[in-house]
Amino acid sequence: MSRSKQGLAVLSRVLIPAATLLTIAALPAAEAGELPRATEKVKVLVPAYFYPTWWVGSPWDDLNQAASQIPIEAIMNPASGPGNAPNPDYLQAVADLQAAGGKVIGYVPTGYGSRPIGDVMFEIQAYLIWYDVDGIFLDEMGDQLGTLDYESVYCLIKLYQFAVGHKLRVVGNVGVPFPEAEAYLDATDTLVIFEGPLSNPEVVIDFEELPIPPGGAFAPGLYQDPGQEFQVSAVAPNGFLSTYYAREAGSGGFYAGSNAIGASTEATITLNRLDLQPFSLRSIDVARYFIWNEGNDPVTLTFTGQRAGGGTVQQAFTVQAPIGTQAFDTFSFSGFTNLTSVTWQQESGPAGVEHQFDNIRLERMGANFDAYPTEAPYDGLDPWFLQYRPRRFANLVYDVPTADDMEDALDKAIEDNAGYIFLTDDILSNPWDTLPAYWDEEVEAIREFNSSE
């Protein structure tokens, strides 16, 4: 039997009510205080949101190999939580990583404070009973949607140490504005204070992956880019989705080609991010739907951007390419920043619907590791995290393209007082569903740093 299976057996028979445990003790949160970086080694906190196909090999095998070289802590997540029953494949993966010297903690969502404490504790107990994990990862920490008492959850987890016979770590991932995150240190041993991309590069929606047969094809009026980050919808006046009529490049004289799309009926076209986070719109290519459509000339479009903080911004453009010319005009926007959505109309005239569009150029806004923690949106904020031990903080950074970028980001995370770090070249929609292509180089870079301390 691994560790204290007897204690786990007791826990499995008696799910201790939260209210009862709170009357037993109120444990203090993990200590804070300044400590030089040189006294702590870098550890890796891996969101291991990939299935352990141990019989054919999986990234879990790579974690096992790395655990003999650097401190590894993997976040297991069988079903956005522990699921309804123990999974034998995860049982094998957890046992193998622990045997290799690594640690495993269980993912529990908290719904930004909206989940009842009983539901949260039930899932925590399931991880302890089924998998004998080394701790718990509390995601979506915040008070936006409810009043979950995170400090009580922390105390209860610490009390379970007596049943399982070993220490339990509590790692939290905050979803509150950066200045408010410090308060959650009282409910965690380690706090993820950065999770996001390395930078906010330009995104171009070019529709090149559309499966368009010769002559064009109708498609549902809801398009998502390959990264599943942005969507473009076309809604007809009756409230239902319009359809898109998409054309392949070089498909004849009636269309501008270049895998452009346009609504096939009158419609309101809306561009937004799937996660509803802000973005900037740089430019868009627009052409007449039929290049000979004299009946619809001139084609003038008015774009309306909805700002994240309220209010709108508008800009109008008129297609300048001469009638009969198979070409797009590029419209560049001014002031279309910090937007939650952009809308414009597909009008219909004597010659049919009026325009098609292509090459929408955007830029994500918000947190990115290049800006953290001194540039917008962090500029002017108190660097409170420098007052604590590095082991209190974690940085999880995705969309780090190359091994050189990884090494630069690793140096930056260490300099910014992170004790737990994970860097990956994976991207949205799920940037944690595999290990990076440069995983071996990342392990070696961390091993070398730890050896030098």
N, C-alpha and C positions, 0 to 999 in steps of 0.2 A: 504494500500500500504506500502511495506517495504521500509525504507530509503527514498531516493529521487527518486521515480519513475517518477516524472515530469522531472527531469534532464535526466533520462535515455530515456524518450520519445523524448526529444530534440536530444539526441545523436543518437537515432535510425533513425531520419529523416534526420540528417545531419552528414555524415561521414566526419569529418574534415580532409582535406588534410594535410599530414605531413609537406609539405613545408610551408603552411600557419601558422600552429601552431608554427613552429620553428621561425617565425618572431615575434611572440607575446612575447615569453620569453625564457630564457635559465635558467632552474632551476638548482641549485647546487646539486651535488650528496649528499647522506646521510653523516652526519658528521662522522669523525674519531677521535680517541683520546683514551688515556688510561683510563680505568675504572676498579676498583677492581671487581673481580668475585662476591663477596658477594652482590653487589648491583643489580644483575640481576638474575632472575629466569630462570630455564631451560624450554624451550618450545620444543614441539614435532612437527617436520615437516614430515608428513606422505605422501609418494607417494601413493595415494589412487587409484591405477590402477586396481580396482576391481569394477564390476558392482553393482549398488545399487538396488538389488532385495528387495526393502523395503517390498513387500507384503509377503515374506516368511522369511525375515531376511537376513542380510548381514553384513560384517565387518563395514559398515557405522553405523550400530546400536551401535556397540562397541565404535566407535569414539564418538557418541552422549553421551554415558554414561560416557566416560572418560573426556569429555569436561567440566563437572561440577567439576572435581578434579584437572586437570592440563591444561595448555594452549595448545590447539590443533590447528594446521594449516594443512589442508589437501590439497593436490594437486589433483585436478580433471582432468581427461584426457579421455573425451568421445570417441575420435577418432583420437589419436595422434594430438590433437588440439580440437577445439570446435565442429567440424563436420559441416554439411551443414544446420542444423536446430536445434532449441532447443529440447532437449530430456526431456520428462516429468518426467522420472524416476530420472534423475540428478537434475531437478528442485526441486523435492521433497527432494532429499538427501541434496542438498545445503541449502534449507530452514530449514530442520530439524537440521542440524549441527549448523547453525548460531543461531537458536532459542535456542539450548542447550548451547551456549556460545563459540562455536568454530568458526574458520575462514576457508574460502575456497579460494584458488587461482587457476587460470586456466593455464594449460600446453600449452605452445607455443614453437614449435621447431624453431631454427634459422639456422640450417644447417651449423654450424661453419662459420657463416658470409655470406653464399651464398644466403640466401633468400632476396628478395627485401624488403625494409622497408615498402612499401605499403601493401604487403601481410602479413607481421608480424603485422602491425597495424590493418589490417582488422580483423584478428583473435582475437586480443586483444579487439577490439570494440565489436565483437560478444559475448565474455564472459561477457562484461559489460552490454550489452543490454539484453541478454537472461537470464543470471544467477545472475546478480548483485553481482559479486564476490568481495572479499576483496583485490585482488591483482593478479599479474601475475607471473608465473614461466617460465623464459626464459631458455630453455634447449639448449645444444650444443653451448654455447657461445665460440667464438674463431674466429680467422682470417685465419684459414688454407685454407678455400675454397672460401672466399669472403671478402668484405669490408663493411659489415653492420655496421652502426654507432650506437653502443649500447648506447652511452650516449644520442644521440638524441631520441632513443626509450624510455629511462628512463625519459627524460624531457617530452615527449608527454604523457606518462602514468600519470605523476604527474599533468599535466595540466587537464587531464580528471577528476581529483578529484573535480574540480569545477562543472562539469556536473552531477556527480553521488552523490555528497553531502556527501562524506565520504573519508577518507584516503585510498590510494591504495598502497600496499606494492609490491616491485619488488624483487623477489628472482631469482638469476642466478645460473646456473650450468655450470662451465667452463670445457672445453675440451682441454685446453692448458697446456703445461708443467708447473709444479708447480711454478717455479720462476716467470713466466709471469702472474700468476693469479691475483696478487695484482692490476694490472692495471684495472681490471674489477670491483673493488670496486667503481669506479666513476660512474658505470652504474647500481648499485644495492643497495638495503638496506641490503640484506643478500646474502652471496655467499657460495655455496656448494663447499668447498675446499677438501672434501674427499667423494668419493662414490666408494665403493668397498667391497671386502670380508674381513672378520676378519683376515684370514690367507691364505696361499697358501698350502693347504694340498696336499698329493699325490692323484692323480687320477688314477684309474685302469680301463682300458677298457677290460672287461672280456667276453663280448658277451653272458652273462648268460641269458639275457632277449630275445634272439633270438627265435622266434617260429619255432623250427626245428622239423619236423616230423621224425619218425624212418627211418633211412637209409640216412638222409641228404636231403638237398633241395637247389635249386638254388635261389639266391636272387640278386636284383640289386646291382651293384658294387659301391654303395655309402652308407656308414654306419655312423650314428651319435650316439654318446653315449647317455645314458638316460637323462643326464643333458643338452643335445644339446649344448655342449661346444666344443667338438672335433669331427672331422670327418676323416674317412679313405676311400679314393676313389681308385678305380682300373680302369685305362684307358688303353685300348688296343692300339696296334700300329696304328690302323686306326683312332684313335682319339675319338672313342666311349667308353662308359663305358663297362668294362668287367662285368661278373657276378661273384658273390661269391658262392662257394660251401661250405656250412656250415655243420658241423657235431656235433651231440649231444655227450655228455659224454658217454663213454662205448658203442659206436655204432659198435663195431666190430674190427677185427684185422687189417683192412687195414688203419685205421686212428688213430691218437693219441687221438682223442676225446676231451673232456673238452670244448665243444661248441666253438671250434676254427673255423676260417674261412681262406680262401685263394682264390685268383683269379682263375677262372676256365680256363683261357687262359693266354697266355703271356700278361703281363701288367706292367705298371708303377704304383706302389702303393704309395700314398701320404698321409701323416698324417699332419694335421694342426688344429689350433683352428678356429672356425667359425668366431670369431671376429678379426682374424688375429693378435692377440696379441701374444707376445713371450711366450715360454714354454721351459721346460727342459725335455729331454727324459732320463729316468733312465735305463729301461731294457725292454726286450721283450722275450717271449717264442716262440721258433720255432721248428718245427718237419718236417720230410719228409711228403709230401702230402700223398703218399702211403708208408707205412712203409717197403714194400718189394721192393721199386723201385731201384734196383741195377743199372739200366741203367742210373740213374741220379746222382749216387754217384761220387764224394762228392758234397753235397749241400752247396755252399758257397754264402753268401749274402753280398753285400756292401751297407751300409746305408750312405746317404749323407744328412747332415743337412745344411739348409740355415740360416745363422745368421741374426739377425734383423738389425745389423749395416753394413751388407755386408760381403761377404766371405762365405766360406763353411768349414765344418768339415766332415771327413769320417772315417768309421770304418768297418772292414770286419769280419765276423764270419763264421765258418764252423760247420754244425751239426755233433756232436760227437756221438750221440746215435747209437749203432750198428744197421745195417740193420736188420729188423724184430722185433725191439724192439719198443713197443708202448709207446713212451715217448717224452717229450719236453726237449730241452736244453734252459736254461735261459742265454741270452746274456746281459751283463751289459755294459753300454756305459760310456765313459770317455770324458769329454769336450763337451757333447751335451747340452749346455745351451744357453739361449737367442736365441732360434730358432723361425723362422716363419713357417718352414715346414721341414719334413724329407721324403725322397723318397728312394725306393729300387725297385728292379726288380723281377717280377715273371717270371722265365725262364721256357722253355719247352724243354724236352728231349725225349729220346726213350720211357721212361716210363710215359710220360705225364708231367703235370706241377709239379714243384719240391717241393713246401713247403706250409705249413699252419702255422698260427701264432695265438697267444692268449696272454692275460694278458700283455697288453702294459701299462707300469707304467710311469706316467708323473707327472710333477709339473708345476702349473701355475707360471708365473713370473709377475713382475710388482707390482703395488701398492697394499698393504694390510695393514689393520689397526694395526696389531701387529707391523709392521715396522714404521708406521707413528708416528711422523715426523722426526725421528732421524736416522733410519737405511735405507739401500738401498731400493728403489732408492732415498730416501730423504737425506741421510747422506751428510753432508757438505753444505747443503742449509741453507740460512738465514731464521730463524723462524720469518718472518715479521709479521705473523698474531698475534703475541703476543702484538703488539703495538696498537691493536684496541679493541673496545668493543666486548665482546662475542656475542652480538646479530648480529654482522656483519657476523658470520660464522655458517655453518651447516655441520654436519657429518652424512652421511647416510651409514650404515654398514649392509651388509647382510651375510648370512652363519655364524651366531652367534648361535652355536648349542643349548646351554642350558641357563637356567635362571641365573646360576652362571656366565657363560661367559658374559651374558648380563650385569650383575651388574659390572663386571670388566671393560667391554668396556665402560659403562656409566661413571664410575669414570675416565677413561682415556680421554674420550671426554671432560668432564668438565675440567680436568686438562689442556688439550690442547686448552682451550679457545673457545670451541664451545658453542654457545647459543641455537642453534636449533639442535636436535639430534633425530635420529630414528634408532633402532636396531631391526633386525629380523632374525629368523632362516630360512627364505625362501632362495632359491638358484636360480641360473641361470636355464633356460634362462630368465625368468622374476622374479626377486626376490622381486617385489613389488605388486604381484597379490593377496596377502592376508595379514592378520595381523599375528604376531608370536603366537605360541602356548602359550608363556609366557606373552602375552599382559597384563594381569591383574597385573602380578608381575612387569612389566616394568612401568606401570602407577603408581603403589604404590611406587616403588623406586624413581621415579621422584617427586611424591607428597611429600615423606618424605624429599628429598633434599630441595625442595622449602620451606617446612615448617620450616626447620632448619636455613634458611638464614635470 
